[in-house]
């Protein structure tokens, strides 16, 4: 469906052409819109003209369509401000009683203290993670994709805070100039649901009455209020976005609408029967509570949507079917009818709980005992072995203080990091000279075959995969001499990531030893695959390792290795690059759905790195199972839309000094149109 078709369909849904609904006359509609949005006389007259045409079924010109999208539809699904736990106002219309009816308003306002923002003070790439709401004693519900910003794992066991992340829950944040209210520490991870986009967090010190989740299935459309923290998305139309949300972002807001109906949508690679609603939302509303205005119960957990179409939610009534959710302490409004979980849902739990199962109870000493104060892991095999695993790291603690980093980083790496700070970041003159000499024999015959032969013949040094040695200290530094996550732009010092990866290495070794002792897997390959999937490094192979079976020299080729914080790395996994339809804001790392992933940042660099790989390693990427010619066209477009800058030119020159070869599409971006990259794909 085109954007124009979506606009017309949305208008038919929200602005029925028969009568005026609760909006009154044409003049009333124009006057109400002018007051709510602060329109001038010209804009108010345009509303009057467009509304008249709409109800008369007359053709709409571009100005009318813009007015329909930017004023008339937002008025039908307004967003209310909140202050001191109270609804500030709503425009006259279908939802005015949310503000005007004292009983209904009191019911909604009683729910507001339980809804808050998920704070991520250590994540500089995002102002906050999303929305959450209290659903039990010290229990907060949010989205699984929000939890992935600071946690790893799925299910109830083996859940861990990512290195460097601290998490809080802030129930206020209603007005930009109000004093900050309390922020409660998230101390534990209770559940990351394997089927629904839902997570449960343990929060210390909460003194807030929990909301109750509805247990009745929703048939007909119900009026609802979605309460969350919409955040500005620069990719959306700025005028429309500012009009709908009146220029106020990252604050607690209330959005009226309707809830009802189902649609099958992909969520974490599985089709799920999502509930639908039509309130106005933005990305920060992930994890928002969808409140039934008639009861105050939670009908759903918002997790996404399609602009000018529908928003998607986890239906609360179905969560009551899951005994694990009930046992976690989630409060429901009544007793749900007992029923077996659907097969896909049950299978998701089976998959989650069979991966690295918890050790079976033993009478003697446990198989593995961690001593956090000593930073050791003791294994009984049956003789006792003590393995030093570095400085202890508390859950959710900072990634590493400078003192901790120094203690973990070997002296040789410390010297590399220190030396990088004394070097000239980028010498444009030397780069130009090296570039001219490198391509002297092919510059007049640019094609797949000549470039492939060149980058292979000059690849004289093939370093093994070791990001702490080859990526973090120098190659991937930005001009400010810090590292930035390729998909999210979260920034780190080299010391932080070297220390973090050292901790991940230690944890991997401990997990591997534990699994082998318990004979939990059939082979070492199974062990390593499961552990690496759960504990990825802070380094991304833009061509996933599974595509080339983790073989060298592909695995260590620096041209396609980038800094990438672990939650973005885990989200991308081995998905192919993709561009999703619609204008819904992407999460900070991007969007992973089924076999596809759209990055939040770094489109140009990852495109050029992938195109280099196709030229350097013919036949290593399998078509159509891993990559298609259509995706090549997408990468070429990304490369042209996001051309190389100083950062990539520094990288290319630094890698040239190590490996001896260069990325032609950084040196000559226009060459992407001269090369038949499909020749690099392995035929099906």
Secondary structure, DSSP 8 states (H G I E B T S, - for coil): --HHHHHHHHHHHHS-SSS-GGG-SHHHHHHHHHHHHT--HHHHHHHHHHHHHHHTT----HHHHHHIIIIIHHHHT-EEEEETTEE----SSTTTHHHH-HHHHHHHHHHHTTEEEEE-TT-TT-S--EEEEEEETTEEEE-HHHHTTTEE-SBSSS-EE-TT---EEES---STTS----EEEEEEEEEE-SSSS-EEEEETT-------B--S---S-EEEEEEE-----TTS-HHHHHHHHTT--SS-EEEEEEEEEEEEEEETTEEEEEEEE-----GGGTT-EEEETTT--EEEEEEEE-TTS-EEEEEHHHHTT-HHHHHTT--BSS--------HHHHHHHHHHHHTT------SSS-SEEEETTTTEEEEESSSEEEEE--S---TT--S--HHHHHHHS-HHHHHHHHHHTTS-S--HHHHHHHHHHHTTTTTTS-SHHHHHHHHHHT------S-HHHHTTTTTT--TTS-EE-TTT--EE-HHHHHHHHHHHHHHHHHHHHHHHHHT-SSSHHHHHHHHHHHS--SEEESS-GGGGTT-TTTTT-GGGEEE--HHHHHHHTT-EE---SS-----TTEEEETTEEEESS-HHHHHHHHHHHHHHSTT-EETTTT--HHHHHHHHHHHHHS---HHHHHHHHHHHHHHS---HHHH-GGGGGT--GGGGEE--
